[in-house]
Amino acid sequence: MRSIKTNVDAIPALPSGEAELWLGVKHGDEKALSYFYTHYYKRLFNYGSRFVSDRVIAEDAIQEIFIDFWNKRGTLHEVRNTQQFLYTCLRNKIASKLSAFSNRIQPDENFVRFELELSHKSHYLNEQIDKDIKQRLIDLISSLPSKEKEAIFLIYFDGLSYAETAAIMSLKVKTVYNLVHMAIGKLKGNRETLTNSLLSLAF
């Protein structure tokens, strides 16, 4: 299996249990692997592309993790949470690729940079917000440290739990709580920007 080519827009209906599909992957079912690629590709790309400016790197990383799953399917462990598992694998893969590009021997967690860039047309922002307020919010979020932006994205934009976010970022749950608390504190410190209808998200 050299490459996975499928229509990422043709998302199949969610089956009764993804655990069975992962078992299928382990036993050599290419259709089961194709399901995960098709169903999760957009979310993976939306997450992975925030670590790199070159979208090709994110696309290659996604391809590579699925090829790794197939080539090492016999040793694939039980997957209890698909999105968490895929995000973790993708994050590690991108960190390794970035480290290789910089001639680092081992992936460096501090080398991973996460960008949470919003535009005025972003569906995350309430359409009723004034253009100037939107720009101020965009600037505020962009100014947050990398890990705070990533935690905010995973929890508030992607709907993951604190435990899932901690597992993906290889942090303790308490550390994630602290990151989010600090990030929201900085945003709320600009009360002239954060009005009641600022976001469609509930900070």
N, C-alpha and C positions, 0 to 999 in steps of 0.2 A: 504494500500500500504506500505509494509514493506521495500522493497528494489527495486532499479532500475537496472535491468540487461539487457544490450544491447550490441551489437557489436559496439564499438566506432570507428571502421575503416569504417563501412558502413554508411558514411555520406550522408544523403538524399539531394536532390536538394533544394536549398533555395526557399521557397514559395514566392508568390507575396507580402505577408505582414505578418510579425511576430506579429503585433499587434492583428490580428485575432486569432493567435495561443495562445497568452497569454489570450485572452478572453475565448478561448476554455479550457485552464487550469482552469480558474476561474469557469467554468461551469462543470468541472469534466471530461474533455477529457484527458485520460491517454496517448493517442498517441501524443497529442500536447506537453505534458510534456516530453515524451520520445524523441521527436524531438530535444528539446533544450538540453537535456542531451547528446544525440548522437552527435549533431552538434558542441557543445561547449566544450565537455569533454577535448579534448587534450589541447586546449588553457587554460582552467581552471587549468588543472594539471600543465602545463608549468609555469603558474603564481604562483599558490598556493604552489608548491613544493620548490619555492625559499625562502619561509618563514621558512621552517622546514627541518631538515636533514632526518627525517623519512618520507618516501613517503607514508606510511600507514596513517599518520595523514592527509596529503593532500587529499588522496583518501577518507577517512572517512568524511572529511569536505565537499567535493563535494557531496557525497551521502546525507549528512545531510541537506544541503541547499535545495536540490531538494525534500527531504522528507518534509521539512518545507513548501516549496511552496505548496505541495499537501495537507498537513494537515491544512494549513491556507489559502487554495485557495479562500475561500469565502471572505476574507478580502484583497485579492491581489489587489494592486493599479495598475493603468495604467502604463505599461512599455514602455517608449519612445525609449530607447537605450538598447538593450539586453545585449551586451557585457559589457557595463558600469555597468548595474544593476547586472549581475552575478559576475563580478569581485568585486564589492563593497560588495555584500553578502558574497562571499567567504573570502574576506579579514577580514571582521568583525567576521566571524565564526572562522577563524584560530586564530585571536587575542583573542577571548573568550576562545578557547581551550587552548592556551598557558598560558593565565592568570589563568585558572583553574589548570593547571599542576603546576603552581608556587604558588598556594594558594592565588592568588590576588582576592580581592573582586570585583573590576571592571577592565575591560580591560584597559591596559595602552598603549597608542599610542607609547610611547617611548620604550616599551618592544618589539614591533614588529621589527624584523630584516629581511632585505631583502638581499639575496645573488644573485649577477649576476656573476656567474662563467662561463667562457668560456674555451673551450679546443682548442688545435691546429687544431682539425678537425671540429670545429664549423662552420656551414654554414653561420654564420654572418661575418666571417672573410674572406677577399679576399685570394684566394688560392695562389696568386703570392707573398704574403708577406713572407719575410725571417723568418725562425723559431725563431731566436733570437728576432726579432722585434715583432712577435706574442706574445712571452712570456712576453716581456716588456709591451705590451698593456694589456694583461691579468692581469698582476700585477697592472697596473695603475687603471684599472676598479675595480679590487677587493679592492683597497685601498680607494675607494670613500665611503663617509658616506652612511648609509643605504637608507635614503630618496632620495639622489641624484641618487643612483643606480636604485631605483624603478622608479623614474621619467624618467630616461634615457631608461630603459627597456620598459615602457609603450608607450613612444612617438616614440623612434627610432627603437625599436625592434618589438613592437606590433602594431605600426601604429596608435595609438590613438591620439586624439587632446589634446591640453593643458586643455581645458574645461573638457573633459572626464577624463583626468588624475587627475585633481583637485577634481572632484566629487568622484572618487574612493578612493583617498588618504585623503579625508575630509580636503582639503586645499583650499585656495583662488587661483584663476588662477595666480595672480601676484606672489604668493609664488612659484608656480610650475615653472614659468618663471625664477625666481631667482635661484631655485635649479638647473635647467638645465644649466643656464648661468654659475653658479659656477662650475658645473661638467665639462662642455666643456672647460671652462677656464683652469681648472687643467690639462686636457688632452692636450690641445693645448700648455700649458706651456712646454710640453716635445716635442718640435718640431723635435728633432732627431728621435722620435718614430712615430709621426703622419705625414707620408708622404702623397702625393696626393692619392695614391692607398691603403691607410691603411685599410679602411673599405669599404664594399659594401654599407654602410650607409652614408648619407650625413650629417656629423657634420658641 
